[in-house]
Amino acid sequence: MTLKSEHNRIEADFKQAAGLLRHDLVWSEDFDAIRSDLADYLDRTSSLGVANSPALVRVVRNLIATENDLTV
C-alpha cells in the first residue's frame, strides 16, 4: 500500500468513525458524554491521515471494525 493510499484510508476511517459516533454506534451510557466531542475531533483530525497518532488510528479502526465486518 502506498503512503497516499494509506493516508486516504485513514482519513476515510476517521470520517466513518465520526459518522458512527453521531448516528449508529452502540455506546455505553458511561461514554455518552464524549460521543459528540469525539466525533468532532475525529472529523477535524481526519485530514492528517498518516500523521495521526498510531494509538488514535487503532481506536478508530476498533470503532469501525464491527461495522466493516462482512461476517456479522
N, C-alpha and C positions, 0 to 999 in steps of 0.2 A: 504494500500500500504506500502510495506516495505521501509526502508531507502535506500536500494540498488536499488530497482526498481524506486524510486523517483529520485535518483541520475542519473540513466541511462536515465530516461525520460527527465530530464532537459538537460543532455548532448546532447541527440538526438534533442531536441527542439532548442538548440543553434546552432547545425550544420545545421539544416534545415533553420533556420532564416538566417544564414550566406549565405547559398546557394541561398535563395530567394533574398537577397540583391545584390548578384553578378549577378543574371540572370533574375529573373521573376517578382519581386515585383514592382508594380506600385508605383512610388515615386515622390513626389513633387520636382520640379526643385530647390526649396529653399534648400532642403536637399541633393541634388545630390553630393555635395562636400564631404559629410561624409560617403556616401554609402560604398565605398571600405574599408575605415578605420574601420568602424563599423563592417563590415563582418569579417575583420581580427581579431578584438578584440574578437568578439563572438567565432570565431574558437579557439583562444588561451585560452579563459576562459571556454570553454565548459567542459573541463575535471574537473573543480571544482565542477560541479554538484550542489548538495545542499548547497555547501559553497559559491555559488554566491550570490550576493546581491538580496534580495527578490524583490526590485524595478526593477533590471535588468531582473530577471526571468519574471516579469509581462510584461515588454517591449517586450521581446522575444515572449511570448505567444500571445501578441497582434499582433505582426508582422506576426505570422503564423496562426492566428485564421481563417482568410478567406480561406487560402489555405487548412486547415483541416476541413472546414465546408462542410459536405456532403449534406447540403440542398441547397447549391448555385447551 
